[in-house]
Amino acid sequence: MNKPEDLTVSRAEGGDNNASQLPAQENSPTPPEDQFLYAMNDVPDWSTSFLVGFQHYLAMIGGTIATPLIVCPYLCMVEDDIGRGYLVSTIIFVSGIITLLQTTFGIRLPIVQGGNFAYVVPAITIASTSFPPCSSLPLANMTQAEKTEEWQLRIRELQGAIAVSALAQVFVGLTGLVGVFLSWITPLAIVPTVTLLGLSLYEQGAKQAAGYWPISSLTIVLLVIFSQYMKDIEVPIPIYRMKKGFEFTFVKIFTFYPLLIAVAISWTACGILTVNDFIPRNSTARTDSAGSLLSDTPWFRIPYPGQWGSPTVSVAGVVGVMAGVVASIIESIGDYYACARIARVPPPPVHAINRGVAIEGVGCVLAGLWGTSSGTASYTGNIVLLGISKVASRRVVQVSGFMMLVCGLFGKFGAFFATLPQPVLGGIIIYFFGIITALGLSTLQFVSLTSSRNLFVLGFSIFMGLAVPDRWHANTFSNIF
């Protein structure tokens, strides 16, 4: 959570008040260390755009593919269902579309869009409570067509909830209600919202991690070591600079890629242990548990709206996903200011923020229609990458968006990531949602805890936020809707 003073840019750092209309700066092949190689409106050569754009793609891919993979088990999708790969390819493809829309017509900052964890909890809740639990289904005795229909029933409900609830985000952006909306979002409102988002996945994280605790524990330990103890270690990385060719630069890769590195190591460990038959046959940590998923998936496949059937809509689903929409709006507005500051342009004016929020809403509507299992939002990690690469060009992020589109068309690419072992995912959930819980609680520093009113609002919100979903899951009063 950024402090207000962290979200401002001095006039000396920018110039014009409209970030989308800043004049292009002169290219400087050998700029001082504190200057960018390319400013936001500059157009690098294609080789530079491709290389730096690929870095942006790598920075967003880990979190984006994790969102559908976390939701898949609650859609009753078996390990070897090729639909898992289709979901991964779809969210990558749609993320490319939304990134291009945002950088061209939306906020017009060099900002990447991808799957958002804020939608994971509502998605799991809808899939778990609106239909019979997966454990009650005789999946082993069902035909492939019956299995497919089961998970597509659930995702169609999720599609409708995401698409309809995102219309509220479009409305807020187009009508300019962002300022009014934010005036109601105080630190006291943020604390229970973000904290409950983190706490709500403890059961799911532990369930997936329990598939094979040695691997899930390894994943957690690696994430802790990389992000907490090795974050300041600089590793030489070859990069391409205009007129100078390839050269080495020192990058704190464990600060920016702890997830990708930890997953790669844990996944490799699963493969080695599987080959040597150290992992039990019934464990979800085995790399062969996905069966023929990779080989059965076609090389090329074009994701399209309604590919899982016509979305269905329920009041309960829309209300549930609205929590993700609100969290997404708040998160993205903070990212807009942070991106402007790092890119060294003036803070985005109100009309640009409204436009950005509206386009993100349109993106979530598209995500719902395509059936990604998640909404989308801005990626903070890619904003930080602007400062590392010294390239703040909007064109580079647009090139990255085209890469997402192309990769989303390769079916086997999505299928490969769909074979990620569940214990690895469980370790990711435990680590990241633990941090989200702490981030929510950290906002209490701006709340007076000597006020009886504040204590009531805080305690009541957290208690009811835990009690209501629990009773809903038990079908105590879900039949109200």
N, C-alpha and C positions, 0 to 999 in steps of 0.2 A: 504494500500500500504506500503510494507516494505521498509525502507531505506536501501541503500547498506550495511551500517555497521551492520545492523541487520541480514544480511544474511550470516555471516561468522562464522566460528568455528576455534578456535585456535588449533594448532597441539597438544597441551597438552591435549585437550579434546577428541581427537580422536585417533591418531596413524597413521595407514595406510591410504593411499590416496584413496583406493578403499573401499567405504562403504559396498559394497556387499560381501567383503571377509574378514571382520574383524573377528578375532578369538573370540569364545564365551568366555564370562567372567564367573568366578565362581559364582554359586548361593550363595546369602547371605541372609538368612532368616531374619536377623535383621540388615539391612544396616543402615549407618548413614542417617540422614534426607535428605542430598543432593545427595544421590546415588539412583540408580534405583534398584528395586527388581529383574528385569530381563532386561538384555541388548538386543540389537536388534537381535542377533543371538542365544540367549538363547531359550530353549524350556520349558515353564512352564508345570506343570501337567494339565490334561484335565479340572479339576474343575476350576482352576484359569483361564485357557484359555477361558472357557465358560463364566464365570462371567464377566471378563473384556471385552471379545469380545461382550457380550450383551450390555455393556455400550457404546461401539463404535457404535453398531447398533442403539441404542436409539439416539445417538448424530447426526447421519446422516439422520434418517428417516423423521424428520420434513421438512427439506429443499427438500429432494428428492421427497416426495409425493406431495409437493406444486407445483412443476413444471408442471406435467400433469393436475392437478386440475385447475390451472390458465388458461391453454390453452383450456380445454374442452369446455367452452361456445363458443369459436370462431371456434370450429369444428362443431358447431350446434348440440351438444349432449344435449339432454333434461335431466332434473334432475334425472329421474328414469331409464335412459339407463344403462344397466349392463356393457356396454362398458367402462364406467368411472372406474369401479372397475377393469376391465381387464387392462386398461392402468396403473393404480397404481401398480398392481401386476407385470406387465411386467417391469416397470422401476426398481422396487426393485430386480427382478430376474436378469436383465441384469447388474445392479450395482454390484451384487455378482460376476458375471462372470468376470467383468472388474477389480474388486478389487483383485481377485485371479490372474489374468493375470499380473497386475501391480506389485504385491508383489512377484511373482514367476519369471517372465521373464522381467519385465520392470525396473523401477528405483530400485526395491527391497528394498525400505524403508517401514516402517510400516505406510502406508498411504492409506486411504479409498477413494473410488471413488463413486460418486453419481450424481444425476441430477444437471445440472448447469443452474442458472438463466440467464446466458449470452445468452442462446438459446431461452429464452421465447419471447423476443421482435421479433426476426426474425420469430419465429413460428406463432405468432399472426398476423404479417404482411402478411405472406404467406396465412394463412387461411382466412384473411379478404379481401385481394385484388385479389387473383387468382380465386376466386369463387364468386357467388352472395352472398350478405350479408345474414346472418341468419335471420335477421328481415324481409327479403323479401320472406322467405319460409313459406308456410302454414303448419308448423309442426304439428299443432293440427289436421289437416285433412289428414295427411300422415300415411300410414301403417308403422308398425315397420320395415319392410324390406326396405322401402323407406327412413326412417330416418337413418337406419344403413348405407345404401349406400351413403347418403349425407356426413356423417362424415368420412366415410372410404375413400371417394374421396379426402377429404382434407388431411387426415393423410398420405395417400399414396404419395401425393405431398411433404409433409413435410419429409417423410421417404427418398425419393430420394434426396432431397436437403441436408439433414444431412449426408447421406452415401457418396455422391459424394464429398461434400465440405470437409469431414473429410479425404479424400484421400490426400488432400494437407497437412494436419497435419502429416500423415504417411510419406509423401515424405520429408517434412522438417526434421523429426526425422531420417529417414534412411540415408539421404544424408549428415547429419551433418550441415545443413544450419541454425541451431538454433542460433549460434553465429552471423552469418551474418544478420539473421532476426532481432535479438534483437538490433543490432547496428543502425537500422532505427527507433526503438521504443524509442523516446525521451519523456521526461515529457510533452513537448508541444503536442505530438501526443496522449498521454494517457489522458490528460485533456478532450478534446472534446469527445473522444471515451467513457470513463466511465461516464462522465456527461450526455451525450445523452442517454446512456443506462438507467440511472435513470429517466430522464425526459420523456422518451418515453412511460412509463406505467401510467402516471398520469391519463389519461382519463379512462383506463381500471380499475385502482384501484378505482377511484371515482364511476364508474358505478356499480361495484360490492358492494362497501360499501353502496351505496344508496339503496340497497335492504332492509336495515333496519338499519338506522344510530345509534340507541342506542347500538346495538351489535357490529357494526364495530368500534364505538367510544370506547366502553369498551375494545375491543381488542387492540386498539392503546394505550389507557391509561395504560393498564396492561403492555404492552411491554415497554412503557416509564418508568414506575415505577420500573419494574424488572431490566431492563438493565441500567438505569441511577441512581436510588436511592437505590436499594437493592443489587447491584452487589457485594458489599463487605461483605454482611451478610453471615456468615458461618452456615450451617445447618448440624447437625449430621446425617451421612449416614452409615448404616451397610455395611462393606465390608469384603471380605474373604482374609486372608493372609495365606501363606503356614506355616504349623505347628503351627499356632496360632489360626486358626479358624476364626469365625466372630468377628469383633470388630468395634467400631464406629470411623469414621474419619470425620473431619469437612471440608465440601466442599462448595464452593461458587456456589451453584446450579443456582442462578439467573444470574450468569455471563455466564454459559455455556448452560443452558436450558431455557432461557426466552421465546423462541418461543413455545416449547412444553407445558410449564406451562400456558402461556397465552391462547393458543388454547384450552387446556383442560378446563379452567375456562369458557371461552366464549362459548364453545360448550355445556358445562353443563347448562349454563344460557339459551341457546337457547332451550334446552330440557325442562327445568322447565317452561319457558314462553310458550312453545308450549302446554304442558300438561294442563296448566291453561288457554289456549286460549287467551293470552295477545297479541300475534303477529297476525297481519292480515292474513287472509287465503291465500292471493295471494303473501305473502312475501317469498323471498328465504331464510329467516332466520329460517323458521320453520324446525324442524328436521324430520317432516313427508312429506316434499316436495319431497323427493327422492322416495316416494311411496314404492313399493315392491322390490326395487333394491337389498337390502340385502338378502331378502328371495329368490329371483329369481336366485341369483348368485350361481353356484355350489360350493361345498366345495373344490374340487380340480380341478385345470386346469393347463396344462403345456403350458407356452408361447413358441412360436416358430417363426422362421423367416418367414416373409410373411403372418402372420396370418390375416392381413387386406387386403391381395391381393398383387399383384406385385407393387413395388414402381414405381412412375413416376418421371421424371426428367425434369426440365425447367431451362433455363439459369438464369432467374430472381430469382428463388428460391435458386439456388446454390450461386449466388452472394450475396443474402441477408443473408444467413446463414454463409458466410465466415467471417462476422463481429464477430459472436459468436466464431468461430474457433480461430481467432486471439486473442480475449480476453481470451479464455480458455488457450491458450498456455502461454501467459504472466502470468496469475494467477497461473497456475500449476508449472511453473519454480520457482516462488517465494515460493510456498508451499514446493517444494523439499528442498530448502535451509533451510527453517524454520523447516521442519521435521528433517533434519539432525542435526540441532543445538539443538533442544529439546531432540532428542534421543541420543545426545552426541557422534556422530560419525563425521568423517571428511566431509566437503562439498562434494557433489557428483561430480565426475569428469565429463568432457564434454561428454565422450562417454556414461556414465550412464544417463545423462540428455537427450541426443539424443534418447537413448533407451526408456526412460520414455515417452517422447513426442510421439514417434512412437507408443508405446503401447496404449497411450491414444487416438491416432488417430484411431487405430484398434478398440478400445472400442466404439468410436463414430460411426464407420462404423457398428458395431454390433447393436448399439442402433438404428441406422437408419433402418437396416434390420428387427429388431424385432418390430419396431414401438413403441418407448417409448414416442414420441412427443418432446423429448429433447436430446441434447448431454450430455456427462458426463465429469466430471473433478474431481480433488482432493478436499477434504474437509478440510478446515482450522480448523474447530471446533474439528475434530478428532485428529488433530495434537496437539492441546492444551491439549486434554484429556490424551495424553501420559505423560505429566508432572504431571497431577493430580493423575493418577493411579500408577505412578512410575513403569509402565510396558511398555517397548519399544519393546517388542518382536514382530518380524514379524509374528510368528505363531499365536499370538492372533488376529491380524488383518485378517489373513487368515481364522481363525475360524469364525470371524464376517462375512466374505464373504460367508461362507457356510450357515450361518444363513439367509442371504439375499436370497440365492438360495431357501432354504426351505420355507421361508415365502412367496416368490414369487409364490410358487405352491399352496398356500391356497387362493382360489378365494374369500372367504368371508372376509379374512383379507384386501385385497385391496378394496373390496366393502364397508367395514366399513369406511375406510378413504375417500372413494369417496362421502360419505354422508355429508361431512363437509360443513356447510352452507356457501353460497357465501359471505355474509357480513363479516364473519370471515376472509375469504381469502382476501377480499377487504382491511380490516384493516392491514393485513400482508403486502400486496403490498405497501400501502401508507407508512408504517413505514420503511420497508427494502429498498425500492427503493428511499426513501428520503435520507437514509444514503448513498446509492450508489452515488447519485448525489453529496452529500457533499464530499465523498471520491475523486470523480473525480476533484472537484474544489480545494481540499486541495493540490493537486500536483502542483498548481500554485506557491507554495512557492519555487519551484526549477526553476521557469521560470522568466526571467527578463521582467517585464512589462513596462520597459522604452524603449524597442526596438519596433520600428514601425513595423518591420517584424513580430515579435512575436504577436503583437496585431492584425495584419491582419490575420495571420494564425488562431489564436484563434477565433476571431469573425466570420470570413468567415466559418470556419469548423462547428461551432455551428449553425450558421444561416442556412447553406445549409443542415446540418443534421436534422433540423426541417422542412425546406421547401420542400425538395425532397420527404420524406415519405408522407407528407401531400398531395402533388400533385399526388403522385403515388396512394395514397388511393382514390383520386378523379378520378382516371383513366385518368389523363391528358396526361401522356406519358408512361403509363405502356405497351401500345401496341408496344413499340419499340422492345421489345423482343418477 
